[in-house]
Amino acid sequence: MKDLLNRWLDGEFDAFERMPELQEGYDISLDRKHELERSAAERIESLPQTRQIAEKERKAFHLWYVIAAFACCLTLALVFLYMTAHITAYGRENPRAEAIADRYIERGTEETGAVNAVAGMILDYRAFDTLGESHVLFTALVVVMLMLKLDETNTRKDREDYYRVRFEKYYPTDKDPILRLAGTLQGSFILLFGIYILLNGHLGPGGGFSGGAVLGTGLIILASSLGDADIDHFLTEKRFRVFTASALIFYILAKGYVFFSGANGLDNHIPKGTPGAILSAGLILPLDIAVGVIVACTMFGFYSLFRRGGIGGDETDD
C-alpha cells in the first residue's frame, strides 16, 4: 500500500483521472469533495486486489486455452487415424478408385479438352479443391502481412532507418555491378520460363502452381539484384493487391458458373477448342494463369515481408 501511494505521489498514475470535479476551478461543496476523496482512496486500495483478480483470470484463460487446443488437436488426429485405417492397402484392388482413375485417363481429353491429364484433373474434375488451395495461400499471405507489415503510420524516415539498422550487416547486392547484371539476366530468363510453364500447363508438364513458383523465384532474384526501389516502380502495393484479388475473384466466378450449370444439368457453353492447341481446354488455361498469379504473389510477398516489412512501394512515396 505504501509503495502504491508513493507511485501515486510520484505521478506514475492518477487516481482522480475520472474525477474532474477535484481539479482546480470547480466549485463543489465540502461534503461532495470529501466523498470524491474517499472514492479515490478506495480505488487506490482496490488496485492490488483488481490486479490479482486479473492475473487469476489470465491464468484460467490460458489453462482452458491449452485444454481446448489439445482437445482439438487430439480430435483431428483421431479423425486422420480413422481415415488412414480405412484406406485401401497398397497393392490391393479398389474398384471405386480405379474407376475414377480410368475416367481421368480414358475420357479426360474429351471432357476437358486438355492434353495434360493432371491439368484436367486439378482444374476441371477437382477444381473446387484447387480453389481451396488458392485460398489457403491467400490466407497465409494475409496472416503474414498482419504480423510483419510495418505500421502505416510510420514516416518515410522511420522506414529508411528500419531498413538501414536491419540490413547494415548484409552485402548490398544491388550495388555490385556484376551481381546486378547477372541477376537481371538470370531473373529475366526465369520469368520468361515461368510464363512458358504457365501457358503450357494444359498441353504438357506445367501449370499454375509450378509456373507461379518459377515466376515468384524470378521476382525474388530481380528484387535482390536490382534493389527494392526498381521493383517497387513495377509492383506497387496497390497493384499487388489488385493482381491477387482479381485472380481469386476470377477463379471463383468462372468455376462458380461451371459448378452451378453442371449441378443443374446445363451446358456451360464454354468451347474446349482443339486438344493440343494453345487456345484450348476451356477454362483451364485462364485458371492456370489465375493460380500462377496467386502463387507468384504469395512467394514474393513472403520474401518482401520478411525482408523489409512491406510489399511493393507506396505510390505516395514516388
C-alpha positions as CSV (number, residue, x, y, z in Angstrom):
1,M,0.0,0.0,0.0
2,K,2.8,2.4,0.9
3,D,4.6,1.6,-2.4
4,L,1.3,2.2,-4.3
5,L,0.9,5.6,-2.5
6,N,4.4,6.6,-3.3
7,R,3.8,5.8,-7.0
8,W,0.7,7.9,-6.9
9,L,2.6,10.8,-5.3
10,D,5.4,10.4,-7.9
11,G,2.8,10.9,-10.7
12,E,3.0,7.4,-12.2
13,F,-0.8,7.2,-12.3
14,D,-3.7,9.4,-11.4
15,A,-6.4,8.1,-9.1
16,F,-8.5,11.2,-9.9
17,E,-8.4,10.9,-13.7
18,R,-12.1,10.3,-14.0
19,M,-13.0,12.9,-11.3
20,P,-12.5,16.3,-12.9
21,E,-14.6,17.9,-10.1
22,L,-11.5,17.7,-7.9
23,Q,-9.4,19.7,-10.3
24,E,-8.8,23.4,-9.6
25,G,-11.5,25.6,-10.8
26,Y,-14.5,23.5,-9.9
27,D,-16.9,24.9,-7.3
28,I,-18.3,22.0,-5.3
29,S,-19.5,21.5,-1.7
30,L,-17.1,20.3,1.0
31,D,-19.2,17.1,1.6
32,R,-19.0,16.3,-2.2
33,K,-15.3,16.9,-2.1
34,H,-14.8,14.5,0.8
35,E,-17.0,12.0,-0.9
36,L,-14.8,12.1,-4.0
37,E,-11.6,11.9,-2.0
38,R,-12.9,8.8,-0.2
39,S,-13.8,7.2,-3.5
40,A,-10.4,7.9,-4.9
41,A,-8.8,6.4,-1.7
42,E,-10.9,3.2,-2.2
43,R,-9.7,3.0,-5.8
44,I,-6.1,3.1,-4.6
45,E,-6.7,0.4,-2.0
46,S,-8.6,-1.9,-4.5
47,L,-5.9,-1.7,-7.2
48,P,-3.8,-4.7,-5.8
49,Q,-7.0,-6.8,-5.5
50,T,-8.0,-5.9,-9.0
51,R,-4.6,-6.9,-10.4
52,Q,-4.8,-10.2,-8.5
53,I,-8.2,-11.0,-10.0
54,A,-7.0,-10.1,-13.5
55,E,-3.9,-12.3,-13.0
56,K,-6.1,-15.2,-11.9
57,E,-8.4,-14.7,-14.9
58,R,-5.5,-14.6,-17.3
59,K,-4.1,-17.9,-15.8
60,A,-7.5,-19.5,-16.0
61,F,-8.0,-18.4,-19.7
62,H,-4.5,-19.8,-20.5
63,L,-5.3,-23.1,-18.9
64,W,-8.6,-23.5,-20.8
65,Y,-7.0,-22.4,-24.0
66,V,-4.4,-25.1,-23.7
67,I,-7.0,-27.7,-22.9
68,A,-9.2,-26.6,-25.8
69,A,-6.2,-26.6,-28.2
70,F,-5.1,-30.1,-27.0
71,A,-8.7,-31.4,-27.4
72,C,-9.0,-30.1,-31.0
73,C,-5.6,-31.5,-32.0
74,L,-6.4,-34.9,-30.4
75,T,-9.8,-35.0,-32.2
76,L,-8.2,-34.1,-35.5
77,A,-5.5,-36.7,-35.0
78,L,-8.1,-39.4,-34.2
79,V,-10.1,-38.5,-37.4
80,F,-6.9,-38.8,-39.5
81,L,-6.0,-42.1,-37.9
82,Y,-9.6,-43.4,-38.5
83,M,-9.4,-42.4,-42.2
84,T,-6.0,-43.8,-42.6
85,A,-7.1,-47.2,-41.2
86,H,-9.9,-47.4,-43.8
87,I,-7.7,-46.6,-46.8
88,T,-7.2,-49.4,-49.2
89,A,-3.8,-51.1,-48.5
90,Y,-1.1,-50.7,-51.2
91,G,-1.4,-53.3,-53.8
92,R,-5.0,-54.3,-53.1
93,E,-7.8,-53.6,-55.6
94,N,-10.1,-50.6,-55.0
95,P,-12.9,-50.6,-57.7
96,R,-14.0,-47.1,-56.9
97,A,-10.6,-45.5,-57.1
98,E,-9.7,-47.5,-60.3
99,A,-13.0,-46.3,-61.9
100,I,-12.2,-42.7,-61.2
101,A,-8.6,-43.1,-62.5
102,D,-9.8,-44.8,-65.6
103,R,-12.2,-42.0,-66.3
104,Y,-9.5,-39.4,-66.0
105,I,-7.2,-41.3,-68.4
106,E,-9.8,-42.5,-70.9
107,R,-12.1,-39.6,-71.2
108,G,-10.1,-36.7,-69.8
109,T,-9.1,-35.1,-73.1
110,E,-12.6,-35.5,-74.5
111,E,-14.4,-34.0,-71.5
112,T,-11.9,-31.2,-70.5
113,G,-10.0,-30.5,-73.8
114,A,-6.7,-30.7,-72.0
115,V,-3.9,-33.0,-73.3
116,N,-2.3,-33.0,-69.9
117,A,-4.4,-35.3,-67.7
118,V,-3.1,-33.7,-64.5
119,A,-4.3,-30.3,-65.5
120,G,-7.7,-31.6,-66.5
121,M,-8.0,-33.3,-63.1
122,I,-7.0,-30.5,-60.8
123,L,-8.6,-27.6,-62.8
124,D,-11.7,-29.3,-64.1
125,Y,-12.7,-32.5,-62.3
126,R,-11.4,-31.3,-58.9
127,A,-11.3,-27.6,-59.5
128,F,-13.1,-27.0,-56.2
129,D,-10.1,-28.5,-54.3
130,T,-7.7,-26.2,-56.2
131,L,-9.9,-23.2,-55.3
132,G,-9.5,-24.1,-51.7
133,E,-5.7,-24.4,-52.0
134,S,-5.6,-21.0,-53.6
135,H,-7.5,-19.5,-50.7
136,V,-5.1,-21.3,-48.3
137,L,-2.2,-19.5,-50.0
138,F,-4.0,-16.2,-49.9
139,T,-5.0,-16.6,-46.2
140,A,-1.3,-17.4,-45.4
141,L,-0.2,-14.3,-47.1
142,V,-2.7,-12.1,-45.3
143,V,-1.7,-13.6,-41.9
144,V,2.0,-13.0,-42.5
145,M,1.2,-9.4,-43.7
146,L,-0.8,-8.8,-40.5
147,M,2.2,-10.0,-38.4
148,L,5.1,-8.5,-40.2
149,K,3.9,-5.4,-42.2
150,L,5.2,-2.1,-40.8
151,D,2.6,0.2,-39.3
152,E,1.2,2.5,-42.0
153,T,1.6,5.5,-39.6
154,N,5.4,5.2,-39.8
155,T,7.0,8.0,-41.7
156,R,9.4,7.5,-44.6
157,K,12.4,8.3,-42.4
158,D,11.2,5.6,-39.9
159,R,11.1,3.0,-42.6
160,E,14.5,4.0,-44.0
161,D,16.0,3.8,-40.5
162,Y,14.4,0.4,-40.0
163,Y,15.9,-1.0,-43.2
164,R,19.3,0.5,-42.5
165,V,19.5,-0.9,-39.0
166,R,18.2,-4.3,-40.1
167,F,20.4,-4.8,-43.1
168,E,23.5,-2.8,-42.4
169,K,25.4,-6.1,-42.0
170,Y,24.3,-7.6,-45.3
171,Y,26.2,-7.1,-48.5
172,P,24.3,-4.7,-50.8
173,T,23.9,-6.9,-53.9
174,D,22.1,-4.2,-55.8
175,K,25.2,-2.0,-55.6
176,D,27.5,-4.6,-57.2
177,P,27.6,-4.1,-61.0
178,I,28.4,-7.8,-61.7
179,L,25.7,-9.2,-59.4
180,R,23.3,-6.6,-60.7
181,L,23.9,-7.6,-64.4
182,A,23.9,-11.3,-63.7
183,G,20.8,-11.2,-61.5
184,T,18.9,-9.1,-64.1
185,L,19.7,-11.5,-66.9
186,Q,19.0,-14.6,-64.8
187,G,15.8,-13.2,-63.4
188,S,14.5,-12.2,-66.8
189,F,15.1,-15.7,-68.3
190,I,13.5,-17.2,-65.2
191,L,10.4,-15.0,-65.7
192,L,10.2,-16.0,-69.3
193,F,10.5,-19.7,-68.5
194,G,7.8,-19.3,-65.8
195,I,5.4,-17.7,-68.3
196,Y,6.1,-20.7,-70.7
197,I,5.3,-23.2,-67.9
198,L,2.2,-21.3,-67.0
199,L,0.8,-21.2,-70.6
200,N,1.8,-24.8,-71.3
201,G,0.0,-26.4,-68.3
202,H,-2.9,-27.8,-70.4
203,L,-0.6,-29.2,-73.1
204,G,2.2,-30.8,-71.0
205,P,4.1,-30.6,-67.7
206,G,3.5,-27.3,-66.0
207,G,0.5,-25.3,-64.9
208,G,-0.4,-22.7,-62.3
209,F,1.4,-24.0,-59.2
210,S,4.7,-24.8,-60.9
211,G,4.7,-21.8,-63.2
212,G,3.7,-19.5,-60.3
213,A,6.6,-20.8,-58.2
214,V,9.1,-20.1,-61.1
215,L,7.6,-16.6,-61.6
216,G,7.9,-15.9,-57.9
217,T,11.5,-17.0,-57.9
218,G,12.3,-14.7,-60.8
219,L,10.8,-11.7,-59.0
220,I,12.8,-12.5,-55.9
221,I,16.0,-12.7,-57.9
222,L,15.2,-9.4,-59.7
223,A,14.4,-7.7,-56.3
224,S,17.7,-8.9,-54.9
225,S,19.8,-7.8,-57.9
226,L,18.1,-4.6,-58.9
227,G,17.1,-3.4,-55.4
228,D,13.7,-2.7,-53.9
229,A,13.3,0.7,-55.5
230,D,13.3,-0.6,-59.1
231,I,10.9,-3.4,-58.3
232,D,8.6,-1.1,-56.5
233,H,8.1,1.0,-59.6
234,F,6.6,-2.0,-61.3
235,L,5.0,-3.9,-58.4
236,T,3.4,-1.3,-56.0
237,E,1.4,-2.5,-53.1
238,K,-1.8,-1.4,-54.8
239,R,-1.0,-3.4,-57.9
240,F,-0.1,-6.4,-55.8
241,R,-3.5,-6.3,-54.1
242,V,-5.3,-5.9,-57.4
243,F,-3.4,-8.8,-59.0
244,T,-4.1,-11.2,-56.1
245,A,-7.8,-10.2,-55.6
246,S,-8.5,-10.2,-59.3
247,A,-7.1,-13.7,-59.8
248,L,-9.1,-15.1,-56.9
249,I,-12.3,-13.4,-57.9
250,F,-12.0,-14.6,-61.5
251,Y,-11.4,-18.2,-60.3
252,I,-14.5,-18.0,-58.0
253,L,-16.8,-16.6,-60.7
254,A,-15.6,-18.8,-63.5
255,K,-15.8,-22.1,-61.7
256,G,-18.8,-21.0,-59.7
257,Y,-20.6,-20.7,-63.1
258,V,-19.4,-24.1,-64.1
259,F,-20.4,-25.7,-60.8
260,F,-23.9,-24.1,-61.0
261,S,-24.5,-25.2,-64.6
262,G,-23.2,-28.7,-64.1
263,A,-25.1,-29.3,-60.9
264,N,-28.3,-28.3,-62.7
265,G,-27.6,-30.4,-65.8
266,L,-26.9,-27.4,-68.0
267,D,-24.3,-26.9,-70.7
268,N,-21.9,-24.1,-69.7
269,H,-21.3,-23.3,-73.4
270,I,-17.5,-22.8,-72.9
271,P,-15.7,-24.1,-76.0
272,K,-13.0,-26.7,-75.3
273,G,-11.2,-25.9,-78.6
274,T,-8.9,-28.3,-80.4
275,P,-6.8,-30.5,-78.0
276,G,-3.2,-29.6,-78.4
277,A,-3.8,-26.0,-79.5
278,I,-2.6,-23.2,-77.2
279,L,-6.2,-21.8,-77.0
280,S,-8.0,-24.9,-75.9
281,A,-9.1,-26.8,-72.8
282,G,-11.9,-24.3,-72.0
283,L,-11.2,-22.5,-68.7
284,I,-8.1,-24.5,-67.8
285,L,-5.7,-22.0,-69.4
286,P,-7.1,-18.8,-67.7
287,L,-7.5,-20.7,-64.4
288,D,-3.8,-21.7,-64.7
289,I,-2.9,-18.1,-65.1
290,A,-5.0,-17.1,-62.1
291,V,-3.4,-19.8,-59.9
292,G,0.0,-18.8,-61.2
293,V,-0.5,-15.1,-60.2
294,I,-1.6,-16.1,-56.7
295,V,1.4,-18.4,-56.2
296,A,3.9,-15.9,-57.6
297,C,2.4,-13.1,-55.4
298,T,2.4,-15.3,-52.3
299,M,6.1,-16.2,-52.8
300,F,7.2,-12.7,-53.5
301,G,5.0,-11.4,-50.7
302,F,6.6,-13.7,-48.1
303,Y,10.1,-12.6,-49.3
304,S,9.3,-8.9,-49.2
305,L,7.5,-9.0,-45.8
306,F,10.3,-11.0,-44.1
307,R,13.0,-8.8,-45.7
308,R,11.7,-5.3,-45.2
309,G,8.3,-5.4,-43.6
310,G,6.2,-4.5,-46.6
311,I,5.1,-5.4,-50.1
312,G,5.9,-3.2,-53.0
313,G,6.3,0.6,-52.7
314,D,3.8,3.2,-51.6
315,E,2.7,5.2,-54.6
316,T,2.6,8.3,-52.4
317,D,6.4,7.9,-51.9
318,D,7.3,8.4,-55.5
